[in-house]
Amino acid sequence: MGLLTYIAIAAGAGGAVISAPIVLGAVGFTSAGIAAGSYAAGMMSSAAIANGGGVAAGSLVAVLQSAGMAGLSGSATAAVASAGGTAGLLAALI
């Protein structure tokens, strides 16, 4: 792999970690809770209907809301960086 490939991987990983909280907030997973009328509110409504009125702990909605309120955990940051790095590698190979 060449230098540009490594740069693309690093940029993808860093960009994903930096943009994750911004994207979460933009879709409605905020530090103050789920924003009314947002995409996140729609997800929460669907999850609640599917689970008989409540959102199950550990569900996608619960995990994203937790990340929106408290930020990404260490393992979540690593996962996001890995996904971003992979996207950077794929972009470099195109």
C-alpha positions as CSV (number, residue, x, y, z in Angstrom):
1,M,0.0,0.0,0.0
2,G,1.2,3.5,-0.8
3,L,1.3,6.6,1.3
4,L,-1.9,7.9,-0.2
5,T,-3.7,4.7,0.9
6,Y,-2.5,5.2,4.5
7,I,-3.6,8.8,4.4
8,A,-7.0,7.8,3.1
9,I,-7.4,5.2,5.9
10,A,-6.4,7.8,8.6
11,A,-8.7,10.4,7.1
12,G,-11.6,8.0,7.0
13,A,-11.1,6.9,10.6
14,G,-10.6,10.4,12.0
15,G,-13.5,11.8,9.9
16,A,-15.9,9.1,11.1
17,V,-15.0,9.6,14.8
18,I,-15.3,13.4,14.5
19,S,-18.5,13.4,12.5
20,A,-20.4,10.7,14.5
21,P,-21.6,13.0,17.3
22,I,-22.6,15.6,14.7
23,V,-24.6,13.1,12.7
24,L,-26.3,11.7,15.9
25,G,-27.4,15.3,16.8
26,A,-28.5,16.0,13.3
27,V,-30.9,13.0,13.2
28,G,-32.3,13.9,16.7
29,F,-30.2,11.9,19.3
30,T,-29.2,15.0,21.4
31,S,-27.7,15.5,24.8
32,A,-31.1,16.7,26.0
33,G,-32.9,13.6,24.7
34,I,-34.6,12.7,21.5
35,A,-35.7,15.7,19.5
36,A,-39.4,15.9,18.8
37,G,-40.4,15.4,15.2
38,S,-36.9,14.1,14.2
39,Y,-35.8,10.9,12.5
40,A,-34.8,9.6,16.0
41,A,-38.3,10.2,17.3
42,G,-39.7,8.1,14.4
43,M,-37.2,5.4,15.2
44,M,-38.2,5.5,18.9
45,S,-41.9,5.4,18.1
46,S,-41.4,2.4,15.8
47,A,-39.3,0.6,18.5
48,A,-41.9,1.3,21.2
49,I,-44.8,0.0,19.0
50,A,-42.8,-3.2,18.2
51,N,-42.0,-3.7,21.9
52,G,-45.5,-3.1,23.4
53,G,-45.0,0.5,24.4
54,G,-41.3,0.7,25.6
55,V,-37.9,0.8,24.0
56,A,-35.9,-2.2,24.9
57,A,-32.5,-1.7,26.7
58,G,-29.7,-2.5,24.3
59,S,-31.8,-1.8,21.2
60,L,-30.4,0.3,18.4
61,V,-32.5,3.3,19.6
62,A,-31.3,3.0,23.2
63,V,-27.6,2.7,22.1
64,L,-27.8,5.7,19.8
65,Q,-29.6,7.8,22.4
66,S,-27.0,6.9,24.9
67,A,-24.2,7.9,22.5
68,G,-26.1,11.1,21.7
69,M,-26.4,12.0,25.4
70,A,-23.0,10.9,26.7
71,G,-20.8,10.6,23.6
72,L,-19.3,7.5,22.2
73,S,-17.7,4.9,24.5
74,G,-14.2,3.7,23.9
75,S,-15.4,0.6,22.1
76,A,-17.9,2.5,20.1
77,T,-15.2,5.0,19.1
78,A,-13.0,2.1,18.0
79,A,-15.8,0.6,15.9
80,V,-16.6,3.9,14.2
81,A,-12.9,4.5,13.5
82,S,-12.6,1.0,12.1
83,A,-15.6,1.5,9.8
84,G,-14.3,4.9,8.7
85,G,-10.8,3.5,8.1
86,T,-12.3,0.8,5.9
87,A,-14.3,3.3,4.0
88,G,-11.1,5.3,3.5
89,L,-9.3,2.2,2.2
90,L,-12.1,1.4,-0.2
91,A,-12.1,5.0,-1.5
92,A,-8.4,4.9,-2.0
93,L,-8.7,1.7,-4.0
94,I,-11.2,3.2,-6.4
